[in-house]
Amino acid sequence: MKKWICIFLIPKVVFAADLPDHRFEENLDRVYESLAEPMSQDDWNDIIQNGGGVDEYEIRPGDNLWDVSRTIFGTGFFWPKLWQLNSEITNPHDIQPGSKLSFLEQGLEAPVLVEAEIEERPALTREEEIALTEDELLELKWVEPELPPGKPVRRVMDQIPPSFFDWASRGDELPDVGKVESSSANIFKLKKYYTQHIVTDVPIESVGLVKATDERGSTTAGFYQYVFIQLDAPANIGEEFLVLLETDEIKYAKNDDIKKARSVEVQGKIKIVSLVDEVKKSYKALVVKSFRPLDVGAKVVRSDFYYTDWSEKGSYLDVEAKIFGGRYDANREVLGMGSIVYLDKGIDEGLEKGKLLNVLRSNKARGIEAGIGDAPKIGSIRIIHASKGVATGVVIDSDEVIQPGDFTGNPVQIQMGQ
């Protein structure tokens, strides 16, 4: 039996990737030596003639200054010269096709060096330094600093502009015995809570519509702009109206049925300033307060803003209502102090504006098995608006996150299965 032995011959390869490229470095040095000095106009004209005498070039798609310089002058290192000659190019990496590069403008001149004449003070000897008086020392060392101009100080306003709602200083709620002197700025806060959204299950009873704005082509009007309204009945100059816009339809479950309600946006308040058409009952009105720009097509209502106060003073109702959403829609998952909540009970079940409700936690809404003691009080709600079967409230106090599915009622009468 014969056995074969295979021998592979592998040539030795020497990699020179780390060796210096002397030719390339010498070329860079020559380029630097020839181009580092300022170029005269005659030298530049000679370069143009050697490049074929071309005095301009039209930029094509894909060109850059380096390629243009290399194509016409044989080297790309003249690209800064092209940039200097064409001042309309602000970014050398972004040249526009179709524009023309000029090569015949004035050449680059050497910068003029200005030498400031500094008066040299002779050095003092040890004896001369000792002989200086105190005034002379201060005169030598002290330089009066130049202070920047100070910023003007704006004092705190004594009165709030009329575009704002009712405000009060934080000290207003303290009794006289509890008030103390303070040097801090007077801080203001809202006296009342004004809601920008309510929920209703009945149509809004309007007295007219916003038909147009005073701004041509605009469908909205902001604070201190004008709108044109059309009313169902005559109105007086100076009379004020609320402007509401019906937005999204909201579906919610109530007594195993799917009910429908609608979110309403409170946009602002307008004041009639003039009569436009007596027959059509059209008026020009000024936007005197606004949460957001008023939309053409919004409803005009004889009503004040929907608001309530923050205090927990008042009577609590034992009405059992479920929270099915919050501001904007029924998909709000996290609610807390200051949040707007929607309730599935309304006037028919005894809810009315200004009344208080205890908020009870629902373990079922949190995916926890229900049981005895699963409904502690976690917050308080004050009703800010109520319609036939739904109501809008604001959370004035909360100990933990409130969620859709939480309910209201008497915390002592714990409901099983909630």
C-alpha positions in Angstrom: 0.0 0.0 0.0 1.5 3.3 -1.1 1.2 6.5 1.0 1.3 10.0 -0.5 2.6 13.0 1.3 1.4 16.5 0.0 3.6 19.5 0.6 2.1 23.0 0.1 4.5 25.8 -0.7 3.2 29.2 0.6 5.1 32.3 -0.6 6.0 34.7 2.1 4.2 38.0 1.7 5.6 41.2 3.1 2.9 43.9 3.9 4.1 47.4 3.7 0.9 49.2 4.7 2.6 50.8 7.7 5.6 52.1 5.7 5.7 55.8 4.9 4.8 57.0 1.4 7.7 59.3 0.7 6.5 60.2 -2.8 3.0 61.3 -1.5 4.5 63.3 1.3 7.0 65.1 -0.9 4.2 66.0 -3.3 2.2 67.5 -0.4 5.2 69.4 0.6 5.7 70.8 -2.9 2.1 71.8 -3.1 2.3 73.6 0.3 5.5 75.4 -0.8 4.0 76.6 -4.0 0.6 77.6 -2.8 1.2 78.8 0.8 2.4 82.2 -0.4 0.0 84.9 -1.6 -0.6 84.7 -5.4 -0.2 87.8 -7.6 -2.7 88.6 -10.4 -0.1 87.9 -13.0 0.7 84.5 -11.7 -3.0 83.6 -11.6 -3.5 84.9 -15.2 -0.6 82.6 -16.3 -2.4 79.6 -14.6 -5.6 80.5 -16.4 -3.8 80.7 -19.8 -2.1 77.3 -19.1 -5.6 75.9 -18.4 -6.8 76.8 -21.8 -7.7 80.4 -21.3 -11.1 79.6 -19.9 -12.5 82.6 -17.9 -15.7 80.9 -16.6 -17.3 77.5 -16.1 -20.9 76.5 -15.8 -21.5 74.1 -12.9 -23.0 70.7 -13.8 -24.8 68.2 -11.6 -22.2 66.3 -9.5 -19.5 68.9 -9.8 -17.5 70.2 -6.8 -14.8 72.8 -6.6 -12.0 70.3 -6.3 -13.0 68.5 -9.5 -13.5 71.7 -11.5 -10.0 72.9 -10.4 -8.4 69.5 -11.3 -10.2 69.4 -14.7 -9.2 73.0 -15.8 -6.0 73.6 -14.0 -4.6 70.1 -13.7 -4.7 70.0 -9.9 -7.5 70.2 -7.4 -5.5 72.3 -4.9 -6.8 75.6 -6.5 -10.3 75.0 -5.1 -9.9 77.6 -2.3 -8.9 80.1 -5.0 -12.2 79.4 -6.9 -14.1 79.9 -3.7 -12.4 83.2 -3.0 -13.1 84.5 -6.5 -16.8 83.7 -6.3 -18.2 85.4 -3.2 -21.8 84.2 -3.9 -20.7 80.7 -2.9 -21.3 80.5 0.9 -20.7 76.8 1.2 -18.0 75.2 -1.0 -19.6 71.8 -0.5 -22.9 73.0 -1.9 -22.6 74.6 -5.3 -25.7 74.9 -7.5 -25.8 73.3 -11.0 -26.4 76.0 -13.6 -24.5 78.7 -11.9 -21.2 80.0 -13.3 -17.8 80.1 -11.8 -15.7 83.1 -12.7 -11.9 83.0 -12.9 -11.2 86.6 -13.7 -12.0 88.5 -10.6 -9.4 90.3 -8.6 -6.9 87.9 -7.1 -6.0 87.2 -3.6 -3.7 89.7 -2.0 -1.4 89.2 0.8 -2.9 90.3 4.1 -1.5 93.5 5.5 0.1 93.1 8.8 -0.4 96.0 11.2 2.1 96.3 14.0 0.9 98.3 17.0 3.4 100.6 18.5 3.7 99.7 22.2 5.4 102.1 24.5 7.9 100.2 26.4 8.3 101.3 30.0 11.9 100.9 31.3 12.3 98.3 34.1 12.6 99.8 37.5 15.6 99.1 39.7 15.2 97.8 43.2 16.0 101.2 44.6 13.5 102.9 42.3 10.7 100.5 43.4 11.3 101.2 47.0 11.3 104.9 46.4 7.8 104.8 44.9 5.1 106.4 47.0 1.8 104.7 47.9 -0.1 106.9 45.5 2.2 106.1 42.6 1.9 102.4 43.3 -1.9 102.6 43.2 -1.7 104.6 40.0 0.4 101.9 38.4 -1.6 98.9 39.5 -5.2 100.0 39.7 -7.3 99.9 36.5 -10.9 101.0 36.7 -13.0 98.0 35.4 -15.7 98.7 32.7 -19.0 97.3 34.1 -21.6 96.1 31.5 -24.9 98.0 31.5 -27.4 96.6 34.0 -30.6 95.0 32.9 -33.8 97.0 33.6 -35.8 95.6 36.5 -39.5 95.0 35.8 -41.7 95.5 38.9 -44.5 93.1 39.7 -47.8 94.1 38.2 -50.3 95.6 40.6 -53.2 94.6 38.3 -53.7 91.6 36.1 -54.5 92.3 32.4 -58.2 91.9 31.5 -57.4 88.9 29.2 -56.6 86.8 32.3 -59.2 85.2 34.5 -59.9 85.9 38.1 -56.6 85.7 40.1 -55.6 86.2 43.7 -52.4 86.4 45.7 -51.6 83.3 47.8 -51.8 85.4 51.0 -55.5 86.2 50.3 -56.6 82.8 51.7 -54.8 83.3 55.0 -56.6 84.8 58.0 -55.2 88.0 59.3 -53.5 86.2 62.3 -51.7 83.9 59.9 -50.3 86.6 57.5 -46.6 87.4 57.8 -44.4 90.0 56.1 -42.5 88.6 53.0 -39.9 90.2 50.8 -40.5 87.7 48.0 -42.4 88.7 44.8 -46.2 88.7 44.9 -47.2 85.3 43.4 -50.6 84.9 41.8 -52.8 81.9 41.3 -56.2 81.2 39.9 -59.1 81.8 42.3 -61.3 79.4 40.4 -60.6 76.4 38.1 -61.9 77.1 34.6 -62.4 74.0 32.4 -61.6 73.9 28.7 -63.6 70.8 28.1 -67.0 69.3 29.2 -68.9 66.3 28.2 -72.6 66.3 27.4 -75.3 63.8 26.1 -77.7 66.5 25.0 -77.3 69.1 22.2 -75.8 72.4 23.1 -78.5 75.1 23.3 -76.9 77.8 21.2 -78.2 81.2 20.2 -76.1 81.6 17.1 -72.9 80.7 15.2 -69.5 82.2 14.5 -69.8 82.8 10.7 -66.4 84.4 9.8 -63.3 86.2 11.1 -62.0 89.7 10.4 -58.8 88.2 9.0 -59.1 87.4 5.3 -58.6 83.7 4.6 -58.4 82.7 8.2 -60.9 80.3 9.9 -59.8 81.1 13.4 -59.6 84.2 15.6 -57.5 84.7 18.7 -57.5 87.1 21.6 -58.4 90.7 20.7 -59.3 89.7 17.2 -62.7 90.2 15.6 -65.3 87.6 14.5 -68.7 88.0 12.8 -71.6 86.1 14.4 -75.2 85.5 13.4 -77.8 85.2 16.2 -81.3 83.9 16.5 -82.5 87.0 18.3 -81.4 90.6 18.6 -78.6 91.5 21.0 -77.2 94.6 22.6 -73.9 96.3 22.0 -71.5 95.2 24.9 -73.3 91.9 25.5 -71.0 88.9 26.1 -71.4 85.3 24.9 -69.5 82.1 25.4 -68.2 80.2 22.3 -68.3 76.4 22.3 -67.2 73.8 19.7 -68.5 70.3 19.7 -65.7 67.9 18.9 -65.4 64.1 19.3 -68.2 61.6 20.0 -67.5 59.4 23.0 -68.9 56.0 23.6 -69.2 54.5 27.1 -70.8 51.6 28.9 -73.7 52.2 31.2 -76.0 49.5 32.7 -74.8 47.0 30.1 -75.7 49.4 27.2 -73.4 51.5 25.0 -74.2 55.1 25.4 -73.0 58.1 23.4 -71.9 61.5 24.6 -69.9 64.4 23.0 -66.9 66.3 24.1 -67.3 70.0 23.9 -64.4 72.5 23.7 -64.7 75.8 25.6 -62.9 78.2 23.3 -63.5 81.7 24.7 -65.7 84.7 25.3 -66.7 87.4 22.9 -68.2 90.9 23.3 -70.5 92.5 20.7 -69.0 95.8 19.4 -71.3 96.7 16.5 -74.3 95.7 14.4 -73.6 94.5 10.9 -77.0 93.6 9.5 -80.2 94.2 11.5 -82.3 91.9 9.3 -79.9 89.0 9.5 -79.0 89.7 13.1 -75.3 89.8 12.2 -72.9 91.4 14.6 -69.2 92.1 14.9 -67.7 90.9 18.2 -64.3 91.1 19.9 -62.6 88.1 21.4 -62.1 89.3 25.0 -60.9 86.0 26.6 -59.8 82.8 25.0 -58.4 79.4 25.8 -57.5 78.8 22.2 -58.4 80.4 18.8 -62.1 80.5 18.1 -63.2 78.4 15.1 -65.7 79.4 12.4 -68.7 77.3 12.9 -68.5 77.2 16.7 -71.7 77.8 18.7 -72.5 81.0 20.5 -74.1 80.4 23.9 -75.6 82.7 26.6 -73.4 81.4 29.4 -70.5 82.2 31.6 -67.3 80.0 31.7 -67.6 76.6 33.4 -65.6 76.9 36.6 -65.4 75.9 40.3 -63.2 76.6 43.3 -60.4 74.4 44.7 -61.6 74.1 48.2 -63.0 70.9 49.7 -65.7 72.8 51.5 -69.3 71.8 50.7 -71.6 68.8 50.8 -70.6 65.3 49.5 -73.1 63.3 47.5 -73.4 59.5 47.8 -74.2 59.1 44.1 -72.5 56.0 42.7 -71.1 57.0 39.3 -68.3 55.5 37.2 -65.4 57.5 35.7 -65.3 56.6 32.0 -62.7 59.0 30.7 -61.2 62.4 31.0 -60.4 65.5 29.0 -60.5 65.1 25.2 -61.7 61.5 25.1 -62.6 58.2 26.9 -59.1 56.8 26.6 -57.4 58.7 29.4 -55.6 56.2 31.6 -53.9 58.3 34.2 -55.8 61.0 36.1 -54.8 63.1 39.1 -55.2 66.4 40.9 -56.4 69.0 38.4 -57.5 66.5 35.8 -60.9 66.7 34.1 -63.0 63.5 34.6 -66.2 62.3 32.8 -68.9 60.6 34.9 -71.6 58.3 33.6 -74.3 59.9 35.9 -75.9 63.3 35.5 -78.8 65.5 36.5 -81.2 62.7 36.4 -79.3 60.9 39.1 -78.9 63.9 41.3 -75.6 65.4 40.2 -75.3 69.1 40.1 -72.7 71.8 39.7 -70.6 72.6 42.7 -71.3 69.3 44.6 -68.5 67.0 45.9 -68.0 63.3 45.3 -65.6 60.8 47.0 -63.5 58.8 44.5 -63.2 55.1 45.4 -60.6 52.8 44.0 -61.7 50.0 41.8 -59.5 46.9 42.0 -61.4 45.4 39.0 -60.2 48.3 36.8 -56.6 47.5 37.9 -56.9 43.8 37.2 -57.0 42.8 40.9 -59.5 40.3 42.3 -62.3 42.1 44.1 -62.9 41.6 47.8 -63.9 43.1 51.1 -62.2 46.5 51.6 -61.2 46.9 48.0 -62.8 50.4 47.7 -60.9 52.9 49.8 -61.2 56.6 49.1 -58.4 57.9 46.9 -59.6 61.4 46.0 -62.3 64.0 45.7 -64.1 65.4 42.7 -66.1 68.7 42.4 -68.8 68.7 39.7 -68.1 71.5 37.2 -70.9 70.8 34.7 -73.8 68.3 34.5 -76.2 67.4 31.7 -79.0 64.9 31.6 -77.0 61.6 31.9 -73.3 62.6 32.2 -71.3 65.0 34.2 -67.9 66.7 34.1 -65.8 67.0 37.3 -62.3 68.2 38.3 -60.1 66.2 40.7 -59.4 68.6 43.6 -57.6 66.0 45.7 -56.0 62.6 45.1 -53.9 60.2 47.2 -53.0 58.0 44.2 -53.5 57.7 40.5 -57.2 57.7 39.4 -58.1 55.5 36.5 -61.2 55.1 34.3 -63.3 52.4 36.0 -62.9 54.0 39.5 -66.2 55.1 40.9 -67.8 57.5 43.3 -69.9 57.0 46.4 -69.9 56.6 50.1 -66.6 55.1 51.3 -68.3 53.5 54.2 -70.8 51.6 52.1 -68.2 49.4 50.3 -69.6 47.9 47.1 -68.7 44.2 46.5 -67.5 43.4 43.0 -66.5 46.9 42.0 
